[in-house]
């Protein structure tokens, strides 16, 4: 897979004309789950760990999945991130056929608690944003305990972990199947020490892996404009928008490659720049994807959004997925780091 074929001028037209009408959310979840299962069972998600000298390859694979389907990429990224976390924190590697997620969101409100009992741990409460809730068999979940917030491995494919109906109303990323889930006395195994999930350098490396998925979604959106160029000559304005898209994607891919090389050169973050790098790369990719959405929309108008379900889904999925970026909060943190008013973490 070459860089150009993935990101820049080779955003490439998708074959065929307007797609069929949109599937129901349940159908989308089933389609994505089947693809996720096939990727795991086929060994396609055995990617190099960050910092092992092949991080470019890892990011390229995640971007390629993002271009294929951002909902598939969301589940695949969770699985490969879980494998990397278990490797970094000396946990057992995923067994063949296991499909892992990383469920670590902590929005305001009641959450998940972990209690030590009888020589083990039990999880109780509600966890939000459990991507792959109906297709994952195992998950790494964060929970509050009397030792602080900790990471646990748990089996999630049984009745003790129950997705809450109606808690995933998204149009974009509907197929990621990310409802709240209720945990009731779920046995769990600690992974790492309290705080180690966030403090390890791999947390920052993994954040750039998510950005690689976002970046893969941008050529999928731009493919509609490229297809239009292949069908008939573009007017000057549409051609200018396509040129802007190409420049943006090429620049973002170059930044992603540099980040991969820096991770391989300093995987344990001995130089102390991992957080700054993650903030920069994620902010740049978020901006590039947002600008691609704008350029393609202005060049193509409402027609593909209204008559091409595949394009409309790609736009909606990317719009929602990008909101994992914390926008001005992350920009402010970066500014404080650059002025010495905050410390790398």
PyMOL commands that set and color helices and strands:
alter all, ss='L'
color gray80, all
select helices_A, chain A and resi 3-6+9-11+25-41+55-68+70-88+174-176+196-199+201-231+236-265+274-300+303-307+309-324+328-338
alter helices_A, ss='H'
color red, helices_A
select strands_A, chain A and resi 100-103+112-117+120-127+138-145+148-155+161-163+181-190
alter strands_A, ss='S'
color yellow, strands_A
deselect
rebuild
show_as cartoon
